[in-house]
Amino acid sequence: MGFWESLLLLLTAGFAAGAMNAAGGGGSFVTLPAMISTGVPPVIANSSSSVALFPGSLAAAVAGRRDLAPVAGRSLRTLVVVTATGGLCGGVLLISTPGGVFDAVIPWLLLFATVTFAIGRPVGAALRRRVTLPAPTIVVGQFVLGMYGGYLGGAVGILMMAMWSLLGEADVHHSNAAKNLMVGAARAVAVLVFVATASVAWSATVPVLLAGIAGGWAGARGAHHVPAPVLRAGIVTVMLVITVAFFVNQ
């Protein structure tokens, strides 16, 4: 693939990812294969994708700061520290993963994220009516999800909100604001690991990052004009197609 073709692909992927993340999530499903298609090794493509999409996570966390409140009785400071620690472990684990192992694991991680995004909320709501987890569970859960967020991160926000719903956290605005903060914390530490270890392909990251900012702005404005079920169906379709493609090309 030539320079201009690669640049166009990365800009398109970045814009689409920014719009998807602003509208509901799943942006990494677009940026990861786009970077791989331009010749970036899979592990480096994944870390580079995290770096490129991080500004969007940070912006979402800042935008929702007024709705922040403790989650399931736990202070946000405690949960941020636990989640960031998990993100650090996930980032270190990613750069330590041999390329061949990551190639074998990534389709399954994408499948897991796709299914979670598609059915996580209704399943979480159904379980909440039947199951209540003990409060200390949130600390362990946040560490595990922070680690997943630092390693891959697909649909990690949905997983967090589903877990909180089982702990009795029901206010959507507070949960969404806390989710943005926790996802930002996990990714921030992972990004530091990726940059410090030179695990970022900057030539691919910068176009995706810049286009992602524009896509996030457009997605935030356009999402209000598209019915939520249609929007989620479109995002799930994109995620499913890309997941299937990874399995086929494995």
C-alpha positions in Angstrom: 0.0 0.0 0.0 1.4 3.4 -1.0 1.9 6.4 1.2 -1.2 8.3 0.1 -3.4 5.2 0.2 -2.2 4.5 3.7 -2.7 8.1 4.9 -6.2 8.1 3.5 -7.1 4.8 5.2 -5.7 6.1 8.5 -7.5 9.4 8.3 -10.8 7.7 7.4 -10.3 5.1 10.2 -9.5 7.8 12.7 -12.6 9.9 11.8 -14.8 6.9 11.9 -13.4 5.7 15.3 -13.8 9.2 16.8 -17.4 9.3 15.7 -18.1 5.8 17.0 -16.6 6.5 20.4 -18.6 9.7 20.7 -21.8 7.9 19.7 -21.4 4.7 21.7 -18.0 3.1 21.5 -16.1 0.5 19.4 -13.6 2.9 17.7 -10.6 0.6 18.3 -12.3 -2.0 16.0 -11.7 0.4 13.1 -8.3 1.8 14.0 -6.6 -1.5 14.9 -7.2 -3.3 11.5 -6.5 0.0 9.6 -3.0 0.3 11.2 -2.3 -3.4 10.6 -3.3 -3.0 7.0 -0.7 -0.2 6.6 2.0 -2.6 7.8 2.2 -1.8 11.5 2.8 -5.1 13.5 -0.3 -6.1 15.4 1.0 -5.5 19.0 2.4 -2.1 18.0 -0.8 -1.3 16.1 -2.9 -2.0 19.2 -0.7 0.2 21.5 -0.6 2.9 18.8 -4.4 2.7 18.5 -4.7 3.3 22.3 -2.5 6.3 22.1 -4.4 7.7 19.1 -7.8 7.3 20.8 -6.7 8.5 24.3 -7.4 12.2 23.8 -11.1 11.2 23.2 -11.2 9.3 26.4 -9.6 12.3 28.3 -12.1 14.7 26.7 -15.0 12.5 27.7 -13.8 12.3 31.3 -13.3 16.1 31.6 -16.7 16.8 29.9 -18.5 14.6 32.5 -16.7 15.8 35.6 -19.8 17.5 37.0 -21.7 14.3 37.2 -19.0 12.4 39.1 -20.1 10.6 42.3 -18.9 7.6 44.3 -19.7 4.2 42.8 -21.3 1.6 45.0 -20.1 3.4 48.1 -16.4 3.4 47.0 -14.6 6.7 46.5 -13.6 7.7 43.0 -10.0 8.2 44.2 -9.7 4.6 45.3 -11.3 3.3 42.1 -9.1 5.5 39.9 -6.0 4.2 41.6 -7.1 0.5 41.3 -8.2 1.0 37.7 -4.9 2.8 36.7 -2.9 0.0 38.4 -4.8 -2.5 36.3 -4.2 -0.4 33.2 -0.4 -0.4 34.0 -0.4 -4.2 34.2 -2.4 -4.5 31.0 -0.1 -2.2 29.1 3.0 -4.0 30.3 1.4 -7.3 29.4 0.6 -6.1 25.9 4.1 -5.1 25.1 5.4 -8.3 26.6 3.1 -10.5 24.4 4.8 -12.2 21.5 3.4 -11.2 18.2 2.3 -14.8 17.3 0.4 -15.1 20.6 -1.3 -11.8 20.1 -2.3 -12.8 16.6 -4.0 -15.9 18.0 -5.7 -14.1 20.8 -6.9 -10.9 19.2 -9.9 -12.4 17.3 -11.3 -13.9 20.5 -10.8 -10.7 22.4 -12.6 -8.8 19.6 -15.4 -11.4 19.7 -15.7 -11.0 23.4 -15.9 -7.2 23.1 -18.5 -7.4 20.3 -20.8 -9.7 22.2 -20.4 -7.5 25.3 -21.2 -4.3 23.4 -24.2 -6.0 21.8 -25.8 -7.5 24.9 -24.0 -6.2 27.9 -26.6 -3.6 29.0 -29.7 -5.8 28.8 -27.9 -8.7 30.4 -26.6 -6.5 33.1 -30.1 -5.1 33.7 -31.6 -8.7 33.8 -28.9 -9.9 36.2 -29.5 -6.9 38.5 -33.0 -8.1 39.2 -31.7 -11.5 40.3 -28.2 -11.0 41.6 -26.4 -8.5 43.9 -22.7 -8.7 44.3 -20.9 -7.9 47.6 -19.5 -4.4 47.7 -15.8 -5.4 47.9 -16.2 -7.1 44.5 -15.9 -3.7 42.8 -12.2 -3.3 43.8 -11.2 -6.6 42.3 -13.4 -6.1 39.3 -12.0 -2.6 38.6 -8.5 -4.0 38.6 -9.3 -6.7 36.2 -11.2 -4.3 33.9 -8.5 -1.8 34.1 -6.0 -4.5 33.0 -8.3 -5.4 30.1 -8.6 -1.7 29.3 -4.8 -1.3 29.2 -4.4 -4.4 27.1 -7.2 -4.1 24.5 -10.0 -1.9 25.9 -12.8 -2.8 23.5 -16.2 -2.4 25.2 -14.5 -2.0 28.6 -16.8 0.9 29.5 -19.8 -1.4 28.9 -18.3 -4.0 31.1 -17.7 -1.5 33.9 -21.3 -0.2 33.8 -22.6 -3.8 33.8 -20.6 -4.7 36.9 -21.7 -1.5 38.7 -25.3 -2.3 37.9 -24.9 -5.6 39.8 -23.7 -3.6 42.8 -26.8 -1.4 42.7 -25.4 1.6 40.8 -28.4 2.7 38.8 -28.0 6.5 37.9 -27.1 6.6 34.3 -25.5 10.0 34.3 -23.3 9.3 37.3 -22.4 5.8 35.9 -21.5 7.2 32.5 -19.3 10.0 34.0 -17.5 7.5 36.3 -17.1 5.1 33.4 -15.4 7.8 31.3 -13.1 8.7 34.2 -12.1 5.0 34.8 -11.5 4.3 31.1 -9.4 7.4 30.8 -7.4 6.4 33.9 -6.6 2.9 32.6 -5.7 4.2 29.1 -3.6 7.1 30.5 -1.2 4.8 32.4 -1.1 2.3 29.5 -0.3 5.1 27.1 2.6 6.2 29.3 4.0 2.6 29.1 3.6 2.5 25.3 5.4 5.8 24.8 8.1 5.1 27.4 8.9 1.8 25.7 8.8 3.2 22.2 5.9 0.9 21.3 4.1 3.5 19.2 4.2 3.9 15.4 3.9 7.6 15.3 3.6 7.9 11.6 0.3 5.9 11.8 -0.8 7.3 15.2 -0.7 11.0 14.4 -3.2 10.9 11.4 -5.6 8.7 13.4 -5.4 11.0 16.4 -6.0 14.2 14.5 -8.9 12.6 12.4 -10.3 11.1 15.6 -10.7 14.5 17.2 -12.7 15.7 14.1 -14.7 12.5 14.1 -15.5 12.8 17.8 -16.9 16.3 17.3 -19.0 15.2 14.3 -20.1 12.0 16.1 -21.2 13.9 19.2 -23.3 16.3 17.0 -24.7 13.7 14.6 -25.6 11.0 17.2 -28.5 13.2 18.4 -30.1 12.9 15.0 -29.9 9.1 14.7 -32.3 6.8 16.8 -30.3 5.0 19.5 -31.3 1.4 18.3 -30.2 2.2 14.8 -26.9 3.7 16.0 -26.1 0.7 18.2 -27.0 -1.7 15.4 -24.7 0.1 13.0 -21.8 0.0 15.5 -22.4 -3.7 16.3 -22.5 -4.5 12.6 -19.1 -2.9 12.0 -17.6 -4.6 15.1 -19.0 -8.0 13.9 -17.7 -7.7 10.3 -14.2 -6.8 11.6 -14.2 -9.6 14.1 -15.2 -12.1 11.4 -12.5 -10.8 9.1 -9.9 -11.4 11.8 -11.0 -15.0 12.3 -11.0 -15.6 8.5 -7.5 -14.2 8.1 -6.1 -15.9 11.2 
